[in-house]
């Protein structure tokens, strides 16, 4: 059952909210606080008054606020001109039970008290500054002869320091003891800044060298292993499938285990190669027209079908056959292999995997669902990070590097999109959204 309350022209509601938040406070014969409920962009309940003293029912929100709150679903916190006065305002979208934005809740406090206070404070500060300036001018005439030269040196030294000439020093024999102390403190600060800069430079060089060695090692080892593994995998499958002679049942089982481990190792090497490209900033996007179903996900399903059959998992591809996007084919294939591979790897034996798509004028959205243990809300933050894996009874049984989702996120974000997970009743949906492109 559902219940509701009609809030159109429900002035009692908005007045009560105003009273709870602002009380009955007034300033310059105006209520300090105002509250409005909008249906779409039109005021339907408000205590904002128009120029003739009536409630501004039926007036509309500004185009700028409408775009940010109604169209984009964001919260507006800023100054705004409301009917006939400036307010410090907050506009927040109102959503129905389906999550659709149907209106706006506005709360505003009159800006005039703050503006008046700012003017008063400014005048006080100006008076203080004026008095201090007058005193400074008076004293400067008295002390100019003795302090102008050392001060000029200090100014010059400060400019040198700000320009990067760390370690620059000034004479500490000015004839004025206070200025001598300032000069000595300045020289000490300059020396320490110079020492710290040298230490930071050395540390940065060491870190840069260490990071380069780390990236070079990943790239070198992964590249070398890739070639060796390709040959090893091909020969292992040839032996297992009897292409080099008959093998008995026990030998076939052993070779099955070998090929599975080699497949895992090959996938790991590919992930480390992609990680190296990401860390070096070499993950460039070369866009062409790509058909999502035919060019990206169907090849991925075909390449991983054997593993799915081994777990008796049924894969259904409902991605629109005509759906296309301007994107990097190779990178999207890497993302598809990671998502479909994870769906199989962590899916329930005998379960199902479902691929679906949606599209808007500017974006396409792909969902990869699998029957599995639903991910808890407190586990979501651990996903999509480098070397991060969920730890539970199910994942402990599965080998993994914790790189697949991290690499996928980088690929999606480089296409101007985003990726997230939504737990379902009997599984999880990994969803990504990317720009259609031109």
C-alpha positions in Angstrom: 0.0 0.0 0.0 1.1 3.6 -0.7 0.2 6.8 1.1 0.7 10.4 0.1 0.1 14.0 0.9 -0.8 16.7 -1.5 1.7 19.5 -1.0 0.5 22.0 -3.7 -0.3 25.2 -1.9 0.5 23.4 1.5 1.7 26.7 3.0 1.5 25.2 6.5 4.2 22.7 5.6 6.7 25.2 4.2 6.0 27.6 7.1 6.6 24.9 9.6 9.9 24.0 8.0 10.9 27.7 8.0 10.0 28.0 11.7 12.0 24.9 12.6 15.0 26.0 10.7 15.0 29.8 11.1 12.4 30.6 13.8 10.5 33.9 13.4 13.7 36.0 12.9 13.3 39.0 10.6 15.7 41.5 9.1 14.8 44.9 7.7 11.0 43.9 7.7 11.8 40.7 5.8 11.7 37.1 7.0 15.3 35.8 7.2 14.5 32.3 6.0 12.4 31.0 3.1 11.3 27.5 2.0 9.8 26.4 -1.3 8.7 23.2 -2.8 8.8 23.1 -6.6 7.0 20.7 -8.9 9.5 20.4 -11.8 10.5 24.1 -12.1 7.3 25.7 -10.7 6.7 26.8 -7.1 3.7 24.9 -5.7 4.2 25.7 -2.0 6.3 28.6 -0.7 6.7 31.4 1.8 8.7 33.6 -0.7 6.7 36.7 -1.1 6.4 38.7 -4.4 6.4 42.5 -4.6 2.7 42.8 -3.7 3.1 40.7 -0.6 1.5 37.5 -1.8 3.2 34.1 -1.9 5.0 33.6 -5.2 3.0 30.5 -6.2 3.4 29.6 -9.8 6.7 31.4 -10.3 9.6 29.4 -11.8 13.1 28.6 -10.8 16.0 30.1 -12.8 17.4 28.3 -15.8 20.8 27.8 -14.2 19.4 26.1 -11.1 17.0 24.0 -13.2 19.8 22.7 -15.3 22.0 21.7 -12.4 19.3 20.3 -10.1 16.5 18.9 -12.3 18.5 18.0 -15.4 21.8 16.8 -13.8 20.4 15.8 -10.4 23.0 17.8 -8.4 22.6 19.9 -5.3 22.9 23.7 -5.7 24.5 25.6 -2.9 25.2 29.2 -3.8 23.8 32.8 -3.9 20.7 33.2 -5.9 18.2 35.9 -6.7 14.8 34.6 -5.5 11.8 36.6 -6.8 12.9 40.0 -5.4 15.9 39.5 -3.1 19.3 37.8 -2.9 19.5 34.7 -0.8 22.1 32.2 0.3 20.4 29.1 -1.1 20.3 25.3 -1.2 18.3 23.5 -3.9 18.1 19.7 -3.7 16.2 17.4 -6.1 13.0 15.6 -5.0 12.7 12.1 -6.3 9.8 9.7 -6.5 9.9 6.1 -5.4 11.4 5.2 -8.8 14.3 7.6 -8.3 13.0 10.0 -11.0 13.5 13.7 -10.2 10.0 15.4 -10.0 10.8 18.6 -8.2 13.0 20.7 -6.0 13.2 21.4 -2.2 14.6 24.9 -1.7 15.8 26.5 1.6 17.3 30.0 1.6 18.4 32.6 4.1 18.4 36.3 3.3 21.8 37.5 2.1 21.2 41.1 3.1 22.3 40.6 6.8 25.5 39.0 5.7 26.1 41.6 3.1 25.5 44.4 5.6 27.8 42.7 8.1 30.5 42.4 5.5 30.2 46.1 4.6 30.5 47.0 8.3 33.5 44.7 8.8 35.1 46.1 5.6 34.7 49.6 6.9 36.2 48.7 10.2 39.1 47.0 8.5 39.6 49.9 6.2 39.6 52.3 9.1 42.2 50.1 10.9 44.3 49.8 7.7 44.0 53.6 7.2 45.2 54.2 10.7 48.0 51.7 10.5 49.0 53.2 7.1 49.1 56.7 8.6 51.2 55.5 11.5 53.5 53.6 9.2 54.0 56.6 7.0 54.8 58.7 10.1 57.3 56.2 11.4 58.8 55.6 8.0 59.9 59.2 7.8 61.6 58.9 11.1 63.3 55.6 10.5 63.8 55.7 6.7 67.4 56.8 6.9 68.4 53.9 9.1 66.3 51.0 7.7 65.7 51.7 4.0 68.9 50.1 2.9 68.7 46.8 4.9 65.0 46.5 4.0 65.8 46.9 0.4 68.3 44.1 0.7 65.8 41.9 2.4 63.2 42.6 -0.3 65.8 41.8 -3.0 66.7 38.6 -1.1 63.0 37.6 -0.8 62.6 38.1 -4.6 65.7 35.9 -5.1 64.3 33.3 -2.8 60.8 33.3 -4.4 62.6 33.0 -7.8 64.2 29.8 -6.8 67.6 31.1 -5.7 67.6 29.0 -2.5 70.5 29.6 -0.2 70.7 33.3 -1.0 71.9 35.3 2.0 72.0 39.0 3.1 74.4 41.0 5.3 73.5 40.8 9.0 75.4 43.9 10.0 72.8 46.6 9.4 73.4 48.8 12.4 69.9 48.0 13.7 69.8 45.1 16.1 66.2 44.1 15.2 67.0 44.1 11.5 70.2 42.1 12.2 68.0 39.4 13.9 65.6 39.4 10.9 68.5 39.1 8.5 70.0 36.2 10.5 66.7 34.4 10.6 66.2 35.0 6.9 69.6 33.5 6.2 68.9 30.5 8.3 65.5 30.0 6.6 67.2 30.3 3.2 69.9 27.7 4.1 67.3 25.2 5.4 65.1 25.7 2.3 68.2 25.0 0.2 69.0 21.9 2.2 65.4 20.6 2.0 65.3 21.3 -1.7 68.5 19.3 -2.3 67.1 16.4 -0.1 63.8 16.5 -2.0 65.7 16.5 -5.4 67.8 13.5 -4.4 64.7 11.6 -3.0 62.7 12.4 -6.1 65.5 11.2 -8.4 65.7 8.0 -6.4 62.0 7.5 -6.5 61.9 8.2 -10.2 64.7 5.7 -10.8 63.0 3.1 -8.6 59.7 3.6 -10.3 61.3 3.4 -13.8 63.1 0.2 -12.8 59.8 -1.2 -11.5 57.9 -0.4 -14.7 60.8 -1.6 -16.9 60.9 -4.8 -14.9 57.2 -5.4 -15.3 57.3 -4.7 -19.0 60.4 -6.8 -19.6 59.3 -9.8 -17.7 55.8 -9.7 -19.0 57.0 -9.3 -22.6 59.5 -12.1 -22.3 57.0 -14.4 -20.7 54.4 -13.6 -23.3 56.4 -15.1 -26.1 57.5 -18.2 -24.1 53.9 -18.8 -22.9 52.4 -18.6 -26.3 54.6 -21.4 -27.5 54.2 -23.4 -24.3 50.4 -23.1 -24.4 50.2 -24.1 -28.0 52.4 -27.2 -27.5 50.5 -28.2 -24.3 47.1 -28.0 -26.1 48.6 -30.0 -29.0 49.7 -32.8 -26.7 46.5 -32.8 -24.7 44.3 -32.9 -27.9 46.3 -35.9 -29.2 47.8 -34.0 -32.2 51.3 -35.4 -31.3 50.2 -38.9 -30.5 47.6 -40.7 -28.4 47.5 -40.0 -24.7 45.6 -42.0 -22.0 42.9 -40.8 -19.7 45.2 -40.0 -16.7 47.6 -38.1 -19.0 44.7 -36.1 -20.4 43.6 -35.1 -16.9 47.1 -34.0 -16.0 47.3 -32.1 -19.3 44.0 -30.4 -18.6 45.4 -29.1 -15.3 48.5 -27.9 -17.0 46.6 -26.0 -19.7 44.3 -24.4 -17.2 47.3 -23.2 -15.2 49.0 -22.0 -18.4 45.8 -20.1 -19.4 45.8 -18.4 -16.0 49.4 -17.5 -16.3 48.9 -16.2 -19.8 46.0 -14.0 -18.6 48.2 -12.8 -15.7 51.0 -11.8 -18.1 48.5 -9.9 -20.3 47.3 -8.0 -17.2 50.8 -7.0 -16.1 51.5 -5.8 -19.7 48.4 -3.6 -19.5 49.4 -2.5 -16.0 52.8 -1.4 -17.3 51.1 0.6 -20.1 48.8 2.3 -17.5 51.6 3.1 -15.1 53.8 4.6 -17.9 50.8 6.7 -19.2 50.9 4.8 -22.5 47.2 3.7 -22.5 46.3 5.8 -25.5 42.8 5.6 -27.0 42.7 5.1 -30.8 39.0 5.5 -31.7 37.2 3.8 -34.5 33.6 2.7 -35.0 33.1 -0.4 -33.0 30.0 -2.7 -32.9 29.8 -3.7 -29.2 28.2 -7.1 -29.7 29.9 -8.4 -32.8 33.4 -6.8 -32.3 33.8 -6.8 -28.6 31.7 -9.1 -26.4 30.9 -12.0 -28.8 34.6 -12.7 -29.5 35.2 -12.6 -25.7 32.4 -15.1 -25.1 33.7 -17.4 -27.8 37.3 -17.3 -26.4 36.0 -18.1 -22.8 33.3 -20.6 -23.7 35.4 -23.6 -22.8 35.8 -22.4 -19.2 32.1 -21.6 -19.0 31.2 -25.1 -20.2 33.6 -26.6 -17.6 31.5 -24.9 -14.9 28.2 -25.6 -16.7 27.5 -21.9 -16.9 25.0 -20.6 -19.5 25.9 -17.3 -21.2 23.2 -15.2 -22.8 24.2 -12.2 -24.9 21.3 -9.7 -25.2 23.4 -6.7 -26.3 21.8 -4.9 -29.2 23.3 -6.1 -32.4 23.2 -2.6 -34.0 24.7 -0.9 -31.0 28.0 0.9 -32.0 30.4 3.4 -30.4 33.4 5.4 -31.4 36.1 3.7 -29.2 39.3 1.8 -29.1 38.5 -1.8 -30.2 41.6 -3.4 -28.6 41.0 -1.7 -25.2 37.3 -2.6 -25.1 38.2 -6.2 -25.9 40.5 -6.2 -22.9 37.7 -4.8 -20.7 35.2 -7.3 -22.1 37.6 -10.2 -21.4 38.1 -9.0 -17.9 34.4 -8.6 -17.1 33.2 -11.9 -18.8 36.2 -13.8 -17.4 35.4 -12.6 -13.9 31.7 -13.4 -14.4 32.7 -17.0 -15.3 35.5 -17.3 -12.7 33.4 -16.1 -9.7 30.1 -17.4 -11.0 28.0 -20.1 -9.4 28.5 -23.6 -11.0 25.4 -24.3 -13.1 24.4 -20.6 -13.0 23.9 -18.0 -15.8 25.6 -14.9 -17.2 23.5 -12.3 -18.9 24.8 -9.4 -21.0 22.5 -6.4 -21.7 22.8 -3.0 -23.2 21.1 0.4 -22.9 21.8 3.6 -24.9 21.0 7.3 -24.6 21.8 10.3 -26.9 25.3 10.6 -25.5 26.2 7.3 -23.8 26.0 3.6 -24.1 25.6 1.3 -21.0 26.7 -2.3 -20.8 25.7 -4.7 -18.0 27.4 -8.0 -17.3 25.4 -10.0 -14.7 26.3 -13.4 -13.2 24.7 -15.7 -10.6 27.1 -15.4 -7.6 27.3 -14.3 -4.0 26.0 -10.7 -3.8 28.7 -8.2 -2.9 28.1 -6.4 0.3 28.0 -2.6 0.4 31.1 -2.5 2.7 33.0 -4.5 0.1 32.3 -2.1 -2.9 35.1 0.3 -2.0 37.6 -2.5 -2.3 36.8 -3.1 -6.0 38.4 -1.4 -9.0 41.7 -0.8 -7.1 45.2 -2.2 -8.1 45.9 -5.6 -6.5 42.7 -5.5 -4.6 40.5 -8.6 -4.2 37.5 -9.5 -2.0 38.3 -12.1 0.6 35.5 -14.6 1.4 34.9 -18.3 1.2 34.1 -18.2 -2.5 37.0 -16.0 -3.7 39.6 -18.0 -1.7 39.0 -20.9 -4.1 39.7 -18.8 -7.2 43.1 -17.6 -8.4 43.4 -13.9 -9.2 45.8 -10.9 -9.4 43.4 -8.1 -8.4 44.2 -6.3 -11.6 41.4 -7.1 -14.0 38.8 -4.6 -12.6 41.5 -1.9 -12.1 42.6 -2.2 -15.7 38.9 -2.2 -16.8 38.2 1.0 -14.8 41.2 2.8 -16.4 40.0 1.8 -19.9 36.5 2.9 -19.2 37.6 6.2 -17.7 39.9 6.9 -20.6 36.8 6.6 -22.8 35.1 9.3 -20.7 33.0 6.8 -18.8 32.5 5.2 -15.4 32.0 1.7 -14.1 30.3 0.4 -10.9 28.8 -2.7 -9.4 25.2 -3.3 -8.3 24.4 -6.4 -6.2 21.3 -8.3 -7.2 19.1 -10.8 -5.3 21.1 -13.8 -6.5 24.2 -12.3 -8.0 26.0 -9.1 -9.2 25.9 -6.8 -12.1 29.0 -5.0 -13.3 27.9 -2.0 -15.3 30.0 0.5 -17.4 29.0 3.6 -19.3 31.0 5.3 -22.0 30.5 8.2 -24.4 29.2 7.3 -27.8 31.7 9.6 -29.4 31.4 11.3 -32.8 
